[in-house]
């Protein structure tokens, strides 16, 4: 298992370096990426903003699946998967909320549009999962994992709404570039998907490492609880 993590770490590092080059490479560089005509160079944050959102969505759906499994079987491993996927998903969602305004300021002329349905729904989704993590952190009740699983299921219901909001509502966000009649330069599409693959490797590496740490933490806590019980027993 340790060798597997090492291999994934090396692959992830290489892919992230290539992803950075592809995202920033000028058209006259080797394998350079075309610059968008209207927005210019600032559009290149697109290669980080969108893959971060897709990765967060995927992790939140993993959190949903693991939460359902936990409610059905009370599986500790499913509970750990739910926790870890939510933690890493919140990190990627935070990247989305940070890169979005950086992109919006030079393009829209404002940092944040309070009337944009995708912006508001994304922020609400992020707050729900932040609440989920706070609940997991501060509550000591035996029902914490159960309540958190219910919160996770409710939070996951917002993910499709966030994704499809620009299909059905007028927003500042541009129309989809890949689906729903959108179009994207083939090289731009390659860089976008390559960055997403790199982010998925990074998410997988962090989740794997965090999963092992959480298992070790719970084993230590169980051993300490057992030792304390033995010391207090007559």
C-alpha positions, -999 to 999 in steps of 0.1 A, spaced: 0 0 0 29 24 8 44 17 -26 10 25 -42 8 59 -25 44 66 -36 36 58 -72 4 79 -71 24 108 -56 50 107 -84 23 105 -111 3 133 -95 34 155 -93 42 150 -129 7 156 -140 3 187 -120 35 202 -134 23 194 -170 -11 208 -162 4 240 -150 25 243 -182 -4 235 -205 -26 261 -187 -1 289 -189 17 281 -222 15 308 -248 4 299 -284 40 302 -296 53 278 -270 57 241 -276 22 226 -272 10 262 -264 -26 268 -255 -47 293 -276 -56 325 -258 -93 333 -256 -101 363 -279 -125 382 -257 -112 377 -221 -75 373 -230 -50 358 -206 -72 359 -175 -94 332 -191 -66 307 -184 -78 305 -148 -106 285 -164 -83 255 -164 -82 256 -126 -116 269 -118 -137 244 -137 -117 212 -129 -118 222 -92 -156 225 -94 -159 191 -112 -136 175 -86 -156 189 -57 -189 177 -73 -174 142 -76 -162 141 -40 -195 153 -28 -213 125 -46 -188 100 -31 -197 115 2 -233 110 -6 -228 73 -15 -207 66 15 -233 83 38 -261 62 24 -240 30 29 -233 41 65 -269 47 72 -278 13 58 -250 -8 73 -233 14 100 -200 6 84 -171 25 100 -151 25 68 -180 41 49 -182 67 76 -145 75 71 -149 77 33 -178 101 38 -157 123 62 -126 123 40 -144 130 7 -162 159 24 -130 174 37 -112 172 4 -143 183 -15 -146 214 6 -110 223 -2 -116 221 -40 -149 240 -36 -130 267 -17 -106 269 -47 -137 274 -69 -150 303 -47 -116 319 -47 -107 316 -84 -142 326 -95 -140 362 -82 -104 366 -94 -117 356 -129 -149 377 -126 -132 410 -116 -115 418 -149 -142 402 -170 -175 413 -153 -160 444 -136 -171 431 -102 -158 405 -77 -192 390 -68 -227 393 -83 -253 388 -56 -280 381 -82 -261 352 -99 -279 320 -91 -248 298 -96 -226 319 -73 -252 320 -45 -260 283 -48 -223 273 -48 -217 294 -17 -247 278 1 -235 243 -9 -200 252 5 -216 264 38 -236 232 41 -205 211 38 -186 234 62 -214 228 86 -211 191 81 -174 192 90 -180 214 120 -206 190 132 -182 161 128 -156 180 147 -174 195 177 -202 170 184 -194 141 208 -228 124 206 -230 88 196 -255 99 168 -231 124 153 -222 102 123 -259 95 116 -269 132 118 -239 141 96 -249 115 70 -284 130 68 -268 165 64 -245 151 36 -275 137 18 -293 170 19 -262 188 8 -257 165 -22 -292 175 -34 -278 209 -41 -249 197 -63 -271 190 -95 -288 224 -90 -254 242 -89 -242 223 -120 -274 228 -141 -283 263 -129 -267 281 -159 -288 259 -182 -321 271 -169 -314 306 -154 -300 338 -168 -266 343 -150 -234 361 -155 -217 328 -161 -211 319 -197 -231 290 -213 -216 255 -210 -186 250 -232 -188 213 -235 -224 202 -232 -258 218 -239 -248 232 -273 -215 247 -261 -182 246 -281 -146 247 -271 -113 247 -291 -101 211 -292 -67 220 -276 -84 240 -249 -107 210 -242 -76 188 -240 -59 211 -215 -92 213 -195 -96 176 -193 -59 170 -185 -61 195 -156 -91 177 -144 -73 143 -145 -44 159 -126 -68 172 -100 -85 139 -97 -51 123 -90 -44 149 -64 -78 144 -48 -72 106 -48 -38 110 -32 -50 133 -5 -81 111 2 -61 80 4 -36 95 28 -63 111 49 -82 78 50 -52 59 64 -46 87 89 -82 86 101 -82 48 105 -49 51 125 -65 78 146 -96 58 154 -75 28 163 -55 48 187 -86 63 203 -101 28 207 -69 15 223 -68 45 247 -105 40 256 -99 4 262 -69 11 283 -88 37 303 -116 13 309 -92 -14 321 -76 10 345 -109 21 361 -124 -14 363 -121 -30 398 
